[in-house]
């Protein structure tokens, strides 16, 4: 268990790291936020979070970045708001193929992630969002694009050949780093769900990105889409 103060510090570190892609220091936190404690207390709390596996110090004298465990705690404690997405679909519903392709593009534009949608009945899929994804700083590292491609290929093969039991029919599923069951690649996160389109066909909606992704926005998006189609 972590304390309320540690929870608040961890939340701020995760959010700031997602935004900046830079390790977050105690000095930065003390200047930006009013925790009501001295800098030494912030440092001590960050060290406890590090010792307990929620944070990682990439090198001596650096700030901290979230670990898989830190991201998981953050995601599990998010308060997800529902988004108003009904206006996305005013003129697209006549042709489900065109609709799904258009939906894929809209999700990619909103999330700035790589989006893969799959219609099981037709065995058709679409991918959108490469341009935004490749601009993320993680993809400047050696071999990262090849690793990501391996993850995507393994995910597609497994989803298209079986009944995808890992993907819930009732809620959004989030795999962070090493939690991902589809590949040995552990530097990425997956947000996925399956839902029924207006013509009752099942579609799998999946977002791929670095672990440093905007979980609150992306989970809210997929959750809102799933509920929208349920109520359509």
Residue pairs with C-beta under 8 A, 6 or more apart in sequence:
2 10
2 48
2 49
2 52
2 54
2 73
3 45
5 35
5 37
5 45
6 45
6 48
6 49
7 73
7 77
8 35
9 29
9 35
9 42
9 45
9 46
9 49
10 49
10 54
10 55
10 66
10 70
10 73
10 74
11 74
11 77
12 24
12 29
12 32
12 33
13 24
13 29
13 46
13 55
13 64
13 65
13 66
13 70
14 66
14 70
14 71
14 74
16 24
16 28
16 29
16 32
17 23
17 24
17 65
17 66
17 212
18 212
18 213
18 214
18 215
21 136
21 137
21 138
21 212
22 63
23 57
23 58
23 62
23 63
23 64
23 65
24 63
24 64
24 65
25 62
25 63
25 64
26 39
26 42
26 43
26 46
26 63
27 39
28 63
29 35
29 42
29 46
30 39
30 42
35 41
35 42
46 55
46 64
49 55
49 64
49 70
50 56
50 57
50 64
53 67
53 69
53 70
54 66
54 67
54 69
54 70
54 73
55 64
55 65
55 66
55 67
55 70
56 64
56 65
56 66
56 67
56 70
57 63
57 64
58 65
66 74
66 211
68 176
68 177
68 178
68 179
68 186
68 211
71 176
71 177
71 189
71 211
71 215
72 176
72 179
74 215
75 174
75 176
75 215
75 219
78 215
78 216
78 219
80 216
80 219
80 220
80 223
81 220
82 220
82 223
82 224
82 227
83 220
83 221
83 224
84 224
85 221
85 224
85 225
85 228
86 228
88 103
88 106
89 99
89 103
92 98
92 99
92 102
92 103
93 99
93 198
96 119
96 197
96 198
96 199
96 201
97 119
97 122
97 124
99 197
100 117
100 119
100 124
100 126
100 197
100 203
101 126
103 117
103 203
103 205
103 225
104 115
104 116
104 117
104 126
104 127
104 128
105 128
107 113
107 115
107 117
107 128
107 129
107 205
107 207
107 221
107 222
107 225
108 114
108 115
108 128
108 129
108 132
109 129
110 217
110 221
111 129
111 207
111 209
111 214
111 217
111 218
111 221
112 129
112 132
112 133
112 209
112 214
113 129
113 132
113 133
113 191
113 207
113 208
113 209
113 213
113 218
114 127
114 128
114 129
114 130
114 133
114 148
114 152
114 207
114 208
114 209
115 127
115 128
115 129
115 205
115 206
115 207
115 208
116 125
116 126
116 127
116 152
116 155
116 156
116 204
116 206
116 208
117 125
117 126
117 203
117 204
117 205
117 206
118 124
118 125
118 156
118 159
118 160
118 203
118 204
118 206
119 125
119 201
119 202
119 203
120 201
120 202
120 203
120 204
121 201
121 202
123 160
125 156
125 160
127 152
133 139
133 208
133 209
134 145
136 209
136 210
136 212
138 144
138 187
138 210
138 212
139 145
139 148
139 210
144 187
147 185
147 187
147 188
148 185
148 187
148 188
148 208
150 183
150 184
150 185
151 180
151 182
151 183
151 185
151 188
151 208
152 208
154 182
154 183
154 185
155 182
155 183
155 190
155 206
155 208
158 164
158 182
159 167
159 204
164 194
164 204
166 173
166 181
167 173
167 192
167 193
167 194
167 204
168 193
168 194
169 194
171 193
171 223
172 191
172 192
172 193
172 219
172 222
172 223
172 226
173 190
173 191
173 192
173 193
174 189
174 190
174 191
174 215
174 219
175 181
175 182
175 189
175 190
175 192
176 189
176 211
177 186
177 187
177 188
177 189
177 211
178 186
180 186
180 188
180 189
180 190
182 190
187 210
187 211
188 208
188 209
188 210
188 211
189 208
189 209
189 210
189 211
189 213
189 215
190 206
190 207
190 208
191 206
191 207
191 213
191 215
191 218
191 219
191 222
192 204
192 205
192 206
192 207
192 222
193 204
193 205
193 206
193 222
193 223
193 225
193 226
194 202
194 203
194 204
194 205
195 202
195 203
195 205
195 225
195 226
195 229
195 230
196 202
196 203
196 229
196 230
197 203
197 229
198 229
198 232
205 222
205 225
205 226
207 213
207 218
207 222
209 218
